[in-house]
Amino acid sequence: MEKFTLRPHTSTCFLPLPITRTSHHLLRFQFYPSPSSPTLRLRPRPRVAVASSSSSSSSSSKSKVLNGVRVDNVARRQQEQQAPPVSASEDVSKIVGIWPPWKNIPQRYKLIGTTSLAFVICNMDKVNLSIAIIPMSHQFGWNSSMAGLVQSSFFWGYALSQLPGGWLAKTFGGRKVLEVGVLVWSVATAFVPLVAGYMPGLLLSRILVGIGEGVSPSAATDLIARSIPLEERSRAVAFVFGGLSVGSVMGLLLAPPLIQSLGWESVFYLFGFLGVAWFLGFQVLDGGEAQLNAGSLSFTGVQGTMTQSWKSSLKELNSSLKDVPWKSFFRSPAVWAMIYAHFCGSWGHYTCLSWLPTYFSEELNLNLTEAAWVSILPPLASVFATNIAAQLADNLIARGVETTTVRKICQSIAFLSPAICMTLSSLDLGLPPWEIVSILTGGLALSSFALSGLYCTHQDMSPEYASILLGITNTVGAIPGIVGVALTGYLLDSTHSWSISLFVPSIFFYLTGTFIWLAFASSKPQSFSEEN
C-alpha cells in the first residue's frame, strides 16, 4: 500500500489529508517534479488518468511527500462528463431567470416600495401649485381669495374619490386602483399650464388631479392590510405614507429653481412626466414574471380571460356595495372618533401645506427661493419623526402594550405638538423669523406621529374593510381642503391677520380632536359584517 500525504502549495490552501489507495480507481493527477523541491507534485488533469493497483501499491512502503496537491471529487467529475451539454437557450433562460434584479425580493416589500414612491410623486404634484401660485397670481392678477379657490379645487376631486376609491380597492385590489390613479393625476398635472388662462379648465384639471390622488390612500391601505402582519404594520404605514413628506421636500426643493429658470409651467410638465414614468415602470415590475410565463397562451384565450375577469369584477363591485355594513360603521363610536380626528388633522395639514410658502414670503419677508427652502423644513423633519414614531409604536406593541393605548399616545402627540407650536407662533412675542420657522417646523414634524396613530387604526379595527373605512374618514378629511384652504384666503383678505386666518382655526381643531380621540378611539378588531 502506498501512502500519500497532502501538503498546501502556493496560494491555494488545503488541509493535510492522508489518502490510501487499495483498489482500482482512476486518479486524475499528473506527477511532475517541483522546481523548488525534489519531491513529487500532483496537478489535476481532467483527461489523463493514472491507474493505481494493489500490486503497484505493495511495491513500496516508503511514504512520499507531495507538494501542491489538489484533490477533486472523482464521482462529481464523472457525473459532469456524463451530463448532456448545456445549450445556448438554457444559458439565456438562466440569465432571464435572475432578471429583473428585484425579482427575488419578497412581493410585499416590492409593493410597499413602489407604493411609497407613488406617494412621493403624489405630494410633488400636490405642493407644486403652492409654490407656482405666487407667480401665477402675479401673472393672472389673482387676489388671495381667488388663489385660495384655485388651490382648494384639488380637494373637490379628492373628497369625491374617497369612497369610490375604497370600493374599487376592495373589489379590484389596491394595486390596480393605485396605478390608474397615478396615471390620471399625472396626465392632469401636465395639462395645468395649457388651461391656466381659462379658469374653468384650470379648476377641472386640478379636480382631476384630486380624483387621481384621492384613490391612492385607500389603495395603499388595502395593500398594507392584506400583505403586512400586525407587528410590521406601523413601519409599513410609516414607510408608505412617509413618501408624502419626501414628496413635499422634493417638490418644494425642485420647484423654485425650475420656476426661475424655465418658468412656472415647467414644474407641471416635469412632475406630470414623472408620474407617467412611474406608471410605465410599474407595468414592467408587475407584469414581468407574468410575461415570462405566459408565452404559450393564445391571444384568444387571454382576451376571453380578461373579458370574463372584467365581468366578474363588475358583479363583485355591485355585490360588495350591498354587502358593506354601513350601519355598523356609523354605530361605532370608534369610527366617529376616527372621522373627527381625520377632519381635525387635515385642517391643520392642508391649510399649512397650501399657505405656508405664502406666509413665509409675505409675513416673514422671504423671497420665493427662501420661502420654498424654509417650507421644506417641516416635511423634511417629518421624515425623521415618522421613523421614530413607527419604531416606538411597533416596539411598544411587541412588548405587550395594548394597541389602543399605543395609537392614543401617538395621535395625542400628533395633535398637541402643532397646537402648542402654532400658539407660540401666533402670539406677538417679538420672535425673529428664523425662530418662528423653527417652532413651526418642530410642531408640524411631530404631527407625523399620526401615521402610527390614526392611520393604523383602520387596519387594526378591520383589515377586511380597512380601505372603505379610510375612504369614509378621508372623505370627511378632505373637507378642510375644500373649506379650510379657501376660508383661509377669504379671512386673510378680510382681516389681514395670519394668526386669525391660518393658526387659530387649526389650534381649535387640534385641541378638540385630542379630546375626542382620547375619549372614544379604539383599535380593537371588530367584525362589522356580523353586527350588520
N, C-alpha and C positions, 0 to 999 in steps of 0.2 A: 504494500500500500504506500502510495506517495502522498506526502503531506505538504500543503501549500499554506503559507502564512501571508495574509494580506497586509500591506503597509501603505499609508497615504502617500500620494505623489503629486507634485506641482500644486496647483491651486484647488484641485478637487479633493475633498476630504472624505475618506471612507473609514469606517471603524475596522480595526483589526479583526479578522474573522477566519477561523480555520475551515478549510474545505477538504473533505475526504471523498475521494472517488473510488468506489468499489464495484461499479458495474459499467456497462457500455452506455455512455451518453455522449451527446455532441456538445463539445465545449467550443464556443465561438471566440477563441483567443488566438493571438499570434505571439509567439515567443521571439523576442529580439533583445540584444544586449543594450544595456543602458549606457549612455556616453559617460556618465559620472560614476558608474559603479560596474564592476564585472559581473554582478549578479544579473539575473534574468528579469525582464519586464514583460508584461502582457498588455496588449492593446486589442480591444474588441474589433473583430472583422465580421460583419454580418453574413458574408457569403463564403467564408473559409472556415472549415470545420476540422478539428483535430480529434481523432478518436482516442479515447483513453480506455485501456483494457486492464483486466486484473493481472495479466502476465507482465505488462509493462510497469504496473504499479509495484509488483513484487520484485522487480529487478534491482530496486534500490530503496533502501530505508532511510537514506540521508535526506534531511529537510533542506529545502531550497527556499530562500527568502526572495520574494518577488516584489519589486517596487512598481508603483503606478498601476495597480490592478483595479479594473472596473468590471464588476460582475453584473450582467443583465439577466433578467429572468428569461430562461430559455423557453418556457411554456408560453410566456406572453409573446415572444418574438415569433414562435411558430404560429400562434393564432393570427398575428399581424400578416404573416406571409400567406396564410390560407384565406384571409378576408378578401372579398372582392374589391377591386379598385373603386375609389370614390370618383363619381362623375362630376363634371363641372356644374350641372344643375343642382346636385346635392350641396356643393360648396356655396352656391348662390342662396339656396334655401337656408343654410346655416347662418349666412350673413343677414338675410332678411329676418330670420328668427329673432335676432337681437336688435332689430331696428323697428321703430324709433328708440332712442336711448332711454326714454321714460317708460318703456313697455313693462318692465319688471317692477315698477313702483306700484305699491298697493293701490287699488282702484279708489279707495276712499280718500287717499292723500292727493291723487290726481284731481279728483273732483273738487276737493277743498281748495287746492292751489289755484285752479283755473277760475273757480268762483270768486276767490279773493281778488284775482287780477281783474275780473269783470267789475268788481266793486271799486277798484282803483280808477278805472276808466269812467265808471258811473259818476263819481264825485268830481272828476276832472271836467266832465260835461255839465255838472251842476254849478260849480263855482266859477266857471269861465265867464258867465254873464255878470257875476258880482264885481268882476274887475272891468269887463268890457262895457258895463252900463255907464261908467263915468265918461269915456269918450263918446259913447253913443248918445248920451243925454246932451252933451255939448253939440254934437253934430245935428241932432234932430230937434233940439230945443225942448227937451222934456223937463218938467219940474219933478219934485220928489214924489208927488202923488202918482204921476204917470210912470216914473221909474219903478215905483212900488207895484203898480198894476202889471207892468211887463214881467217883473220878477215873480210875482205871485201866480202868473198864468201857468207856470210849470206845475204848481201844486194842484191846479184844477184837474189836469190829467192824472197826476199822481194819486189823488184821492179817488178818482173814478175807477182806477185799475186795481185797487187793493183787493176787494172781494173777488172780482173775476180772476185775479192772479192766484188767489188761494184755491179756487175751484179748479182752475186749469192745472196748477201744480199737483193737486191731489189726483186728478184724473190722468193727465198725460205724463206726469213726472216733472220734477223741478228742473231737470237737465234741459228738456226741450223748451220749456217755458222761458228759461234763462237765455238761451241762445237767440230765440226770436225777439225777446225784449231788448237785448243788446243791439241787434240789427236795427230795430225800429228807432231806438233813441239815437243811434249813431247817424243814420241817414237824416233824421230830422234835425240833428245838430248841424250837419253840413249845409242844410238848406237855410239856416237862420240869416246869413249875410244876403242871400238872394231876395228875401222878403222883408228885410228890416225896415225899408222905407214905407211899407204898406202894413199898417197896424194890425188889421185882422189876420193877415198872413203870418205876421210875426207871432201873434198870440197863438195861432193854430200850431205853428211849428214847435213852440215851447210846450203846448199841451201834449203834442205827440211825444216829445222828449219825456214829459212826466209820465205818460202812459207806459212807455218802454221801461223806464226806471222803476215804475210803481209795482210791476210784477216781480221784480228781482228779489226783494226781501222774502216774499212768500216762497219763491222758487228755492232760494238758499236755505230757508228754514226746513222745507221738505227734504232737501238733500241731507242736511245735518241730522234731522230726526230719524231718517231711515238708515243712515250709514254709520253714525258715530255713537259709540256707547256713552252711558251717562258719565263715567269717570273722565272722559276726554271731551265732553261737550262744551264746557266753558272755554277751553282753549280753542276748540274748533270755531265756536261762535266769535271769539275774540279775533282769531286769525282772519276769518271771512269778513266780518263787519269792520275789523280794523283796516281793511283795504279802503274804506271810506275816508279815514283820516289820512292815509297815504295819498289817496287821490286828491284830497284837498290841498295837501302840501305840494304835490307835483303841479296841480293846476294853478295854484297861486304863485308858484315859483316860475313856471314857464310863460304864463300869460303876459306879464309886463314887458319882458324883452321882445316877445313876439309882436305885441301891440306897437311898441315903439319902433321896431324895425320894419315890420311888414303890414301894420295896420290891424285894427281890432278884428277884421274879418278872418285873419289867419288862424286865430285860436279855434274858431268854429270848424274851419276846414281841417286843420290838423287833428284836433281831438275827435272829430267825426271819423276821420280815416283810421285812427287807432282802434275804434270800436269795430269797424268793418273788418280790419285785420284780425282782431280777436275772434270774430265770428268765423272767418275762414280757417284760422288755426285750430279752433275748437272742433271744426268738422274733421280735420285731419286726426286730431287726438282722439276724438270719439269714434271715428269710423275706420281707423287704420287697421285694427285687428279684424273687424268685420269684413273689410275688403279683401284681406288675405285669405279668409276662409270662405268667401262667397264666390270664388271664381267659377265654380261648376254650376251655379244657379242660372237658370234661363231667365231672359227678360220677362217672359210671360208669367213665370212663377213669382218673380219679385213684384211685378205690377199687381198681380192678384192678391199677394200677401199684404201689400201696402193698402190696397183698397179695402180689404177685409178688416185690417187693423184700424183704419180710419173710421169705418162704420161702427165697429165695436167700441171705439173710443168715444164717439158721439153718444152711443147708447149709455155708456158708463157715465158720461158727463150728465146726461139727463137724469139718470137714476141717482147719481151722487147728490145732485141738488135737492132731491126729495129726501134722501137719507140723512142729510146733515141735521143734527139735533139742535136746531136754532133755539128752541125754548129752553133747553137745558143750559145752553151757553149763557143766556141772559138772566137765568135764575141764580147763577153762581155769583156770590159777592166777590170771589177772587177774580173772575173775568172782568167785572166792573172796575175793580182796583187796577187791573192791567190797562183797561181802556183809558181811565182818567190819568194814570201815570204816564201813559204814552202821549196823551194830549199835552200834559204839562212839560214833559221833557222836550217835545217837538217845538213848543212855543219858544223856549229859550234857544234851542239849537238852530231852528230855521231863521228866526229873526237875526240872530248874530251872524249866521252864515251869509245872509244876504246883505246886511247893513254894516258889518264891522269895517270892511275896507273903506266905505264912505265915511264912517265915523272917524277912523284914523286919519283920513285925508282932510276932512273939514274941521273936526273938533280939535285934533292934535296937530293940525297944520303940517301934515306929511305929504310929500309928492306921491305920484302914482306908484313909482317903484318902491318907495319906502313903505307906503301903506300896504302894498302887496306882500312885501317881505315881513312886515310885522304881523299881517294876517296869517302867515304861515305858522307862527309860533304856537297858537292853540292846537291845531290839528297835529303838528309835529310832536308836541308834548303828549298829546293823546295816544300816540303810538306806544310810548313807553308806559303810560298809565294803564293802557289796555292790557299789556303783557303782565304787569304787576297784579292787576285785578284778576286776570284769568288764573294765574298761578296761585294766588291767595284763595280764590273760591274753590278750585279743584283740590288743593291741599286740605282745606277745612272739611270738605265733603269726604275726602279719603280718610280723615281722622275720626269720622263719625259724627261731625256736627250736622244737625238737621238741615236739609236742603233749603227749606223755607227760611230758616234763620240766616243762612248764607246769602240768599237772594235779598232779604230785607237789609242786611248790613251794606251790601254793595250798592243797592239802589238809594239808600239814605245818603251815602257818601256822594253819589252822583247828583243828588238834588241839593243838599245843604252846602256843598262846596261852592258851586257857582252862585248860589244865592248870597252867601257871605261876601264873596269877591265882588259881585255886582253892586252890593250895598256900599262897599268901600269906594268903588269907582264912581258911584253916582253922587256921593256926598262931596261937598266943596271943602276938601281938606288941604288944598294947596299943593297937591302932589304933582311932581313933574311928569311929563308924558310917558317916560320910559318906566316909571314905577306903576302907572296905571296899566300899561301894556303887560307888565309882569304879573300884576294881580289878576287881570282878566285871563291871562294865559294859564295860570295855575288853576283857577276855578273851572274854566272850560275843559282843561285837560282831565281833571278829576271827574267831570261829568261822564267820561267814557266808562266809568265803573258800571254804568247801566248795561253794558254788554255782558256782564256777569251777573246782572240782576234781572231787570225786566225782560231782556231779550232772550234769556234762557228759560223763563218761566213757562212760555207757551209749550216748549218741548217737554218740560218737566211734567206739566199737567196732563198732556195728551199727545204723544208722538203721532197718533193717527190723524188728529185734527189740528196739528201744530200750525200748518200753513194757513188753514182757514181762520184760526184764532188770531194769527198775526195779521191776516187780511182785515179782520174786524178792527183790531186795535190800531193798525196802521191807517185805516180809512179815517178814523177819528183823529189820529195823529197827524194827518195831512191837513186838517182844517186850519191849524195855526199857520201853515204855509200859505194858505189862501187868504185868511183873515188877518193874521198877525203881521205878515210882511207888508200887505197893503195898508193896514192900520198904522203901522209904524211910520210909513211915508206921510200919511194924512196927518197924524199927530205932530210930526216934525214940521210940516208946513203951518200947522195951526199954532203950536206952542214954541217952536224953535228951541226945544229943550230935548237933548238926547237922553237925559235921565228919565223924563216922563214918557217919552215915546218908545225908548228901547229897553231900559233897565227895570223900571217899576213893574210893568206887567209880567216880566219874566220872573222877578223875585216873588211876586204873589203866587204864581202857579207852581214854582219850585217848593214853596213852603206848604201850600195846601196839598200838593202831590205827595210830599213826605208823610203828612198825617194820614191820608187815605191809604197809602201803601203799607205803613206800619200796622194799621188797624185791620185791613181786610185781605192783604196779599197772602197767597198760599201756593206752594209748589207740589202739594200732594197730588199723586196721579188720580185722575177722575175718569170714570167710564161714562162719558156723556151719552153715548148711544143707549146704554142700559137705563138711563134716567128718563129718556125721552118717551 
